[in-house]
Amino acid sequence: MTIEGQIKDFISRNLLFNDKGFPYSEQDSFLDKGIVDSLGIMELVAFVEENFNLSVENSEITPANFDSVARLTEFVQRKKMEVPD
C-alpha cells in the first residue's frame, strides 16, 4: 500500500471510525473540514513514527506537514529520504 493509502486508511479507521474508505480529497484540510482535531493530530504523529519508523520533532508538527493527506504524504516522503535504510 502507498504512503498515501496507509494514511487514508489509518484516518478512516481510527479517527473517522469508517471502514468504507476516506471520503475526502487528499488536499482537504484536516482542521478546516473537522476531519482531525488536536488529539487526532497527536494520534497521527504516533502513527507516522510507528508505521514509517520515523522520528517527528515537535517543531515539525505544523499545518504545513500535518493538515491534509497530501501534506502528510509529502512530509513522510521527505523524512524517509533523510533516514538511511
C-alpha positions in Angstrom: 0.0 0.0 0.0 1.3 3.5 -0.8 2.1 6.0 1.9 -1.0 8.0 0.9 -3.1 4.9 1.1 -1.8 4.0 4.6 -2.5 7.5 5.9 -6.0 7.5 4.4 -6.7 4.0 5.8 -5.5 5.0 9.3 -7.6 8.2 9.4 -10.7 6.4 8.1 -10.5 3.5 10.6 -9.1 5.2 13.7 -10.2 8.8 13.5 -13.4 8.8 11.4 -14.4 5.3 12.6 -15.3 4.5 9.0 -14.4 1.2 7.2 -15.7 2.4 3.8 -12.6 4.5 2.9 -11.5 8.1 3.2 -14.4 10.3 1.9 -12.4 13.5 1.4 -9.9 14.7 -1.2 -6.2 14.5 -0.5 -6.0 18.3 -0.3 -8.8 18.8 2.2 -7.7 20.5 5.4 -8.0 18.1 8.4 -8.7 21.1 10.7 -11.0 23.1 8.3 -13.1 20.1 7.4 -13.2 18.8 11.0 -11.6 15.6 9.9 -9.0 15.6 12.7 -8.8 17.6 16.0 -5.8 18.3 18.1 -5.9 14.9 19.8 -6.2 13.3 16.4 -3.0 15.1 15.3 -1.2 13.5 18.2 -2.5 10.1 17.0 -1.3 10.9 13.5 2.2 11.7 14.8 2.3 8.4 16.7 1.1 6.6 13.6 3.7 8.2 11.4 6.5 7.4 13.9 5.5 3.8 14.4 4.3 2.9 10.9 7.0 4.6 8.9 9.8 4.2 11.6 10.4 8.0 11.7 11.0 10.5 14.4 8.8 13.6 14.3 10.2 16.7 16.1 7.7 19.0 17.9 8.8 21.8 15.6 7.6 19.6 12.6 4.0 19.3 13.9 2.6 22.1 11.8 -0.2 22.6 9.4 2.4 22.6 6.6 3.1 19.0 7.4 0.0 17.6 9.1 -3.1 19.3 7.7 -4.1 17.1 4.8 -3.3 13.7 3.3 -1.3 15.3 0.6 0.8 17.4 3.0 1.4 14.5 5.4 2.3 12.2 2.5 4.9 14.7 1.3 6.2 15.1 4.9 6.7 11.3 5.3 8.4 11.1 1.9 10.8 13.9 2.8 11.5 12.3 6.2 12.1 8.9 4.7 14.7 10.4 2.4 16.6 11.8 5.4 16.8 8.4 7.2 19.2 5.8 5.7 17.7 2.3 5.2 
